[in-house]
Amino acid sequence: MKKDKITLALVDDHQIVIDGLTALLKGHDKFQFAFATTNSSEVVELMKDNPVDVLLTDVMMPKLPGNELAKQVKEKHPGVKILALSMSGQGDMVNEMINDADISGYVLKNIGKQELITALEKIAGGGIYFSEEVLDEMQRAGQRKKQNEQAHLTDREKQIVRLIEKELNNKQIAETLFISERTVETHRKNIFRKTNTNSVIGLVKYAYEHRLI
């Protein structure tokens, strides 16, 4: 027999977010809350006595981040669908949560009531839902990864990029890494060539865009 309501659980380290979301869905004939908590480390235990269809979880939480929580939930309660909530659609994080925890969706906290309801209904029914902004960021993350692989900077070159961003000169970099200035200069030339940049500003911009620093 088909269930009358979709049972939700909510975890966010900000009580005001919990209050807002529960108020948003309160009284809706399709949803009911099993529990809501600001303590991510107690979610798995709470699920033992409170069956849940969909878990709405914040991503950036101090005690147990959303990506780690999602892994634990999937391990202990594989039938629970997971919808991640975040202030920003970090493509790398989204991909990690898809690959490691098989999340069913990821939305930004700026979405409206109707989009949230649509996402929850779709996920509870076995589908997936990702906000447009999140899909765009996932695509950009994929492009960054591809470009990083094409640039193929070594670990040493990445170290030097980070030190260049801190405005260290060749002599200071050499002293920090215990290598010669000539070696640093060779690395710098290779870094500029691989990243197709020709100035420190251009290199630092590239490094930020490709999450190297």
C-alpha positions as CSV (number, residue, x, y, z in Angstrom):
1,M,0.0,0.0,0.0
2,K,1.3,3.4,-0.9
3,K,2.4,5.6,2.0
4,D,0.3,8.6,2.6
5,K,3.2,10.9,3.6
6,I,6.9,11.3,2.8
7,T,8.8,11.2,6.1
8,L,11.6,13.7,6.3
9,A,14.6,14.3,8.6
10,L,16.5,17.6,8.6
11,V,20.0,18.4,9.9
12,D,21.6,21.9,9.8
13,D,23.9,23.5,12.3
14,H,21.8,26.7,12.2
15,Q,18.6,26.5,14.1
16,I,17.1,29.4,12.1
17,V,17.4,27.2,8.9
18,I,15.7,24.3,10.6
19,D,12.9,26.7,11.8
20,G,12.5,28.1,8.3
21,L,12.4,24.8,6.5
22,T,10.0,23.1,9.0
23,A,7.7,26.2,8.9
24,L,7.8,26.1,5.1
25,L,6.7,22.5,4.9
26,K,4.5,22.4,8.1
27,G,1.0,21.4,7.3
28,H,1.8,20.2,3.8
29,D,-0.3,17.1,3.2
30,K,2.6,15.2,1.6
31,F,5.3,15.6,4.2
32,Q,5.9,14.8,7.8
33,F,9.1,15.2,9.9
34,A,10.6,12.3,11.8
35,F,13.1,14.7,13.5
36,A,15.2,17.8,13.0
37,T,18.5,18.5,14.6
38,T,21.5,20.8,14.7
39,N,23.8,17.9,15.7
40,S,24.9,16.0,12.6
41,S,26.7,13.4,14.7
42,E,23.4,12.1,16.2
43,V,21.5,11.6,12.9
44,V,22.5,8.0,12.2
45,E,21.5,7.0,15.7
46,L,18.2,8.8,15.5
47,M,17.3,7.0,12.4
48,K,17.3,3.7,14.2
49,D,14.1,4.6,16.0
50,N,12.7,7.1,13.5
51,P,12.3,5.7,10.0
52,V,13.0,8.3,7.3
53,D,12.4,8.4,3.5
54,V,14.4,11.5,2.7
55,L,17.2,13.2,4.7
56,L,17.8,16.9,4.1
57,T,21.4,17.7,5.1
58,D,23.5,20.8,5.2
59,V,26.9,20.3,3.7
60,M,29.2,22.5,5.8
61,M,28.7,21.5,9.4
62,P,31.4,21.6,12.2
63,K,30.8,18.3,14.0
64,L,30.3,16.0,11.0
65,P,30.3,17.5,7.5
66,G,27.5,16.6,5.2
67,N,29.6,14.5,2.9
68,E,30.8,12.3,5.8
69,L,27.3,12.1,7.2
70,A,25.9,11.1,3.8
71,K,28.4,8.2,3.7
72,Q,27.5,7.0,7.1
73,V,23.7,7.2,6.4
74,K,24.1,5.2,3.1
75,E,26.2,2.6,5.0
76,K,23.8,2.2,7.9
77,H,20.5,3.1,6.2
78,P,20.9,2.4,2.5
79,G,17.2,2.9,1.7
80,V,17.2,6.6,2.8
81,K,17.4,9.1,0.0
82,I,19.6,12.1,0.6
83,L,19.1,15.7,-0.5
84,A,22.0,18.0,0.2
85,L,21.4,21.7,1.0
86,S,24.1,24.3,0.7
87,M,24.8,28.0,0.3
88,S,26.9,27.3,-2.8
89,G,27.1,24.6,-5.4
90,Q,30.7,23.4,-4.9
91,G,31.1,21.2,-7.9
92,D,33.9,19.1,-6.4
93,M,31.9,18.5,-3.3
94,V,28.8,17.6,-5.2
95,N,30.7,15.0,-7.3
96,E,32.3,13.6,-4.2
97,M,28.9,13.1,-2.6
98,I,27.4,11.5,-5.7
99,N,30.3,9.1,-6.0
100,D,30.9,8.3,-2.3
101,A,27.4,8.5,-0.9
102,D,25.1,8.2,-3.9
103,I,23.1,11.3,-3.0
104,S,19.8,11.9,-4.9
105,G,20.0,15.6,-5.1
106,Y,21.7,18.9,-4.2
107,V,20.0,22.2,-4.0
108,L,20.9,25.7,-2.9
109,K,19.3,27.3,0.1
110,N,18.1,30.2,-2.0
111,I,15.5,28.0,-3.8
112,G,11.8,28.7,-3.3
113,K,9.1,26.5,-1.7
114,Q,7.8,25.0,-4.9
115,E,11.2,23.9,-6.1
116,L,12.0,22.3,-2.7
117,I,8.7,20.4,-2.8
118,T,9.4,19.3,-6.4
119,A,12.8,18.1,-5.4
120,L,11.5,16.2,-2.4
121,E,8.7,14.6,-4.3
122,K,11.0,13.5,-7.2
123,I,13.7,12.1,-4.8
124,A,11.2,10.3,-2.7
125,G,9.8,8.7,-5.8
126,G,13.2,7.3,-6.7
127,G,14.4,10.2,-9.0
128,I,17.1,12.7,-8.7
129,Y,17.1,16.5,-8.5
130,F,19.9,19.0,-8.8
131,S,19.5,22.8,-9.0
132,E,20.4,24.5,-12.3
133,E,23.2,26.4,-10.5
134,V,24.6,23.2,-9.1
135,L,24.6,21.5,-12.5
136,D,26.4,24.5,-13.9
137,E,29.0,24.3,-11.1
138,M,29.4,20.5,-11.6
139,Q,30.1,21.2,-15.3
140,R,32.7,23.8,-14.4
141,A,34.3,21.5,-11.9
142,G,34.6,18.8,-14.6
143,Q,36.2,21.3,-17.0
144,R,38.6,22.4,-14.3
145,K,39.6,18.8,-13.6
146,K,40.1,18.2,-17.3
147,Q,42.2,21.3,-17.7
148,N,44.2,20.4,-14.6
149,E,44.9,17.0,-16.0
150,Q,45.9,18.5,-19.3
151,A,48.2,20.9,-17.6
152,H,49.6,18.0,-15.5
153,L,51.3,20.1,-12.9
154,T,53.5,18.0,-10.6
155,D,53.1,18.2,-6.8
156,R,56.3,20.2,-6.6
157,E,55.0,22.7,-9.2
158,K,51.7,23.0,-7.3
159,Q,53.8,23.8,-4.1
160,I,55.6,26.5,-6.0
161,V,52.3,28.0,-7.4
162,R,51.1,28.3,-3.8
163,L,54.3,30.0,-2.7
164,I,54.2,32.4,-5.6
165,E,50.6,33.3,-4.6
166,K,52.1,34.2,-1.2
167,E,54.4,36.6,-3.0
168,L,57.6,34.7,-2.3
169,N,60.5,35.4,-4.7
170,N,62.7,32.7,-6.2
171,K,65.3,32.9,-3.4
172,Q,62.6,32.6,-0.7
173,I,60.9,29.7,-2.5
174,A,64.3,27.9,-2.9
175,E,65.0,28.3,0.9
176,T,61.5,27.1,1.8
177,L,61.7,24.0,-0.4
178,F,65.4,23.4,0.1
179,I,66.2,23.5,-3.6
180,S,68.3,25.8,-5.7
181,E,67.1,29.1,-7.2
182,R,68.0,27.7,-10.6
183,T,65.6,24.7,-10.0
184,V,62.9,27.1,-8.9
185,E,63.4,29.2,-12.1
186,T,63.1,26.0,-14.2
187,H,59.9,25.1,-12.4
188,R,58.5,28.5,-12.9
189,K,59.1,28.4,-16.7
190,N,57.4,25.0,-16.8
191,I,54.5,26.2,-14.8
192,F,53.9,29.2,-17.0
193,R,54.1,27.0,-20.1
194,K,51.8,24.3,-18.8
195,T,49.2,26.8,-17.6
196,N,49.5,29.0,-20.7
197,T,50.0,32.1,-18.6
198,N,52.8,34.7,-18.8
199,S,52.5,36.7,-15.6
200,V,52.2,36.2,-11.9
201,I,48.8,37.7,-11.9
202,G,47.7,35.5,-14.7
203,L,49.1,32.4,-12.9
204,V,47.4,33.3,-9.6
205,K,44.1,33.8,-11.4
206,Y,44.5,30.4,-13.1
207,A,45.3,28.8,-9.7
208,Y,42.2,30.2,-8.1
209,E,40.0,29.3,-11.0
210,H,41.3,25.7,-11.0
211,R,41.3,25.3,-7.2
212,L,45.0,24.9,-6.9
213,I,45.1,27.3,-4.0
